[in-house]
Amino acid sequence: MTWVLIAGGAVLTALGLGAYTGVWRSWSGRVRADVVFPLLFVGLAILAGGIFGALIDTPAAVVGFIVFALGGIAGACFLVLIFFGVPRWLQPRWYRAVSPSRAS
């Protein structure tokens, strides 16, 4: 089961990074930033959960707990961004330049 979390988290993290860096821009005309940019944080949280699950029964369990705590912080960031929107200062420069009227 942990490999599913790791794979899913990696995919969501890649999508979020692609959106932040501007590699994946085709969504910007159709989907709000409040939906796409938080993908990075939920991906990191899920990825951290998968890594924690993989390391919990090993001698590296302490590393797993640290990763899990960082994943909790990423999950909290995800929830804040989903509920309150992505603030303008957290939006990448390319997005602010393309659609200033859609800024949160």
Buried (B, 14 or more C-beta within 10 A) or exposed (E): EBEEBBEBBBBBBBBBBBBBEBEBEEBBEEEBBBEBBBBBBBBBBBBBBBBBBBBEEEEBEEEBEBBBEBBBEBBEBBEBBBEEBBEEEBBBEBBBEEBEEBBB
